Amino acid sequence: MGEHLTIADSKRAFHNAFPYVIPSLYRRTADELLVELHLLSHQKQFKADALFAVGLRQVFNAFTRGYRPEQHLAPLFAALCSCNGFDAKALNKLADDSEKAVQGHSFDDVQQWLRDKGAGAPESMAMVLKRADQANFHYSRLMAVGLLTLLAKAKGDEGTDPAELAKLAHELSEPLGLAKERVEKDLGIYTGNLERMAQAVELMEETLAAERRKRERQDEAAVPQGASEEASSN
C-alpha cells in the first residue's frame, strides 16, 4: 500500500480526489488522518483489521460532526483512504460487519471469546482475537478507539458510563496483544479531544444561528414600511 509514495504524493492524490475547500474547524482532523494513514501504509506489519476499520470510521464520524455540506462526508472519507492505498468501501463493510457481530452479545461473551482464542466469535472478531498469539504487528491508536466502540455496541452498554467502558477496554487490551499503557493513553487523548471538538461544534452552530437571526432582522428592517403594511393587509 503506497510503498513508494511520499506525504506530498498522498496530499496531491487527496486534493485530486477531493477538490473542495474543507471548513477550518475540520481541516486539522482531515490532515491528521491523512498523515496517519500515510504512515500506516508504509508499515509492513500493519494489518487493516476489524479494530482498525471500526476505529477509523468512528474517529472520522466523531470529528466531522456538523460538517457542511453533509454530502461531502462520504467522498472526503473515500479520498483520505484512497490517497494512501486503502479501500474505503472495504473498510466500511468490515466496520459494519464487526459492529453488527457484537450487537446482541454481552461483555461476558467478549471475554469468553478472548479466553477461547476467538472460538465461537463472529469471523471478523475471531481474526482480531487470535492476534494475541502473533509476536509482531503494528499498533495504531485507531485500534484502541475501535475496541472501545465495539464494546459500546455490545449488549450491556446501556447505562454504562464512558469511564466504565474505557476501563474494560484497558482490561481487554493485553489479551488482544495491545500494550495496555498505549491503549490507556490513546483513549484518554481521544476522549479529551472529542469533548473539545463537541464544544467547538456547539459554538460554531450557535454562532451560525446568531448570524442567521441577525440577517433576518436586517432583511426585515430593509423592507419599506408601506410595503410591510401592504403585505400585512393582504
N, C-alpha and C positions, 0 to 999 in steps of 0.2 A: 504494500500500500504506500504509494507516494515515496518510494525509496530514494529517488534522486531529486525530489522537489525541495526547494528552499522555502523559507517562510514567505519570501517575496513572491515566489511562484504560487503558493497557496493563496495568498491575498489577491493576486491578479486573477486567479481562477475564480475566486469567490466573487469579486466585483463583476466579472463577466457573467456569472450565473445569477447574480442578484444586483442588477443595475439601478437600485433605488437608494434614496437617502434614508439612513437609519436615524430615527429620533435620538437626540443626545442622551436621554435617560437610559437607552438600551444599547448604546454604542459599545460601552465597556464590556457588557455581557457577551455581545457578538464577537468582539475582539479576543476576549479571554478564551471563549470556547474554540475559536478558530485556531489559536496558538496551541491550546491543549490537545486538540485533535491532531494537529500537525505533528507535535512531539510524539504522541502515541503511535502515529502511523510509521514512525521510524524505529519503534521498539519491536524487535523480532519475537520477544517472549510475550508480547501483549496479545490477548485474545478478546474480541468483542463478544463477551458472553451476556447472559441474562441480566446480571447485576449492572454491567456497564450500560446496556441498552436502556434499562429502566431508569438508571441514574441520569444518563444523558438527557433523556426526554423530560424527566422531572425537573432538572435544573433549567432546561430551556423553557419549559412551560411556566415555571415559578418566576423566573426572572424576565419574562416578556409579558407578564400580566398587564393589561391595559394598553398593549401595543396597538397603534392605529397606523394604517388600515389593517384590520384583523386578517384580511385575505392575503396579506404578505407573509404571515407567520409560516405557513407550510413551505413556500419557496425559500424563505430565509433558512429554515432548518435544513432543507434539502441542499442548499448551497453550502452551508457550513460543513455538511458531511461530504458532499461530492468533491469539494476542492481539496480534500485530504484523503480521498480514496475510499471513503466509507459509503455504504449503500443506505440511504435514509429509509427507503421503503422496507428493506430487510430488518433494519434496527427497530422500526416502528412495529413491525409484525412480531419480532422477538419480545419486545416490551409488552405488547398486547397479550400475547400468549402466556407470558410469565405472570402478569398481573392477574389474568383470569385463572391461572393454575392455582394460585394461593387463595383465591376467594373461596369462602366456604370452609376453610381449614383454620384450625386454631394454632396458637403459638406452640402448644404441646405437639401438634402434628409436625411443625417445622423442626422442633428439637428432636423428635423421633427420627425424622429423615436424616438429620445430622448424625445421630448415633448409629444409624444403619447404612451410612455412607451413600445416601441417596436412594436406597431401596424403597420402593413404594411411592416415591415422589414423582410428580409430573416430569416429563422428559427435559424441558428447559431448565427446571430446577435441579434435576439429578446431575446434569453436567456441571453445575456450579458446586453442588455439594461434594462431588467426587474430587474436586480440585484440591482439597486439603491434602491429598496424597501426592500431589505434584511438588517436586522440590523447588522448581523455579517458575515464576510467572510475574508479569509486570503489573504492579498495583496502580490503580487510578482512584482519585478521590471520588469519581463518579460511581465507583463500585460501592463505596460506603453509603452514598445517597440512595443507590439502588436497593441496598439491603434494608435501609430504613423505610423506603417506600413500599417494598414488598411486605414488610412486617405490618405496615399500616393498612395494607389491602387484605391481610389475613383476617379471618373471623376472630373476633375478640378485640378488635381495635376500637370499637365503640366505647366511649367513656374512658379510653386510655389516654393519659396526657402525653405530650411530646417528650417530656423528660423520661417517662417510663419506657417509651418506645426506644429512645436513644440508649437507655441502659441495657435493654435487651439486645440491641444491635451490637453493643460493646461485648456482651457476653457471648454472642454467636460469632464474633469476628474471628477469634482464634481457631475454633473448629473448622472455619471456612478457609483457613490458611492466610487470613489477613492479619496484619500487625495491629493489635488492639490499641496501641498508643496512636498510630496513624489514623485509625478509624475515629477514635475519640476526638482527636484534634480537628480532623476534616469535618466531622458532623457539627462540632462547635462553631467552626467558621461558617459553615453552610447556614446554620440556624441564625447566627448573628447577622449575616448578610441578607438573609431572607426577611428578617424583621426590618432592617434598614430600607430594603427595596420596597416593602409594603408601605412604609411611611412615605417614601418618595413618590410612589404611585398615587397614594391618597392625596398628598399635597398637590401633585400635578392635576389631578382630577378636580380638586377644589379650586385651583387657580383657573382652569379652563371654564368651569362653571361660573365663576365670578366674572370672567371676561365676557362670557356669553350673555349674562344678565346685564352687564354694562352696555354692550352693543344694543341689546333690545331696548334699554331705556333711551339710548341715544337716537335710535331709529324712531321711537315713539315721539321724542321731543322734536325731531326733524319734520314731522308731519304738520302742515299748516293747520291752525285751529279751525278754520272754516271747513277744511276737508275732513277733519276729525269729527266735527259736529254733523256734517252731511252723512258720513259713514254711520254715525250712531243713529240718526233718524231713519236711515234705510234699514 
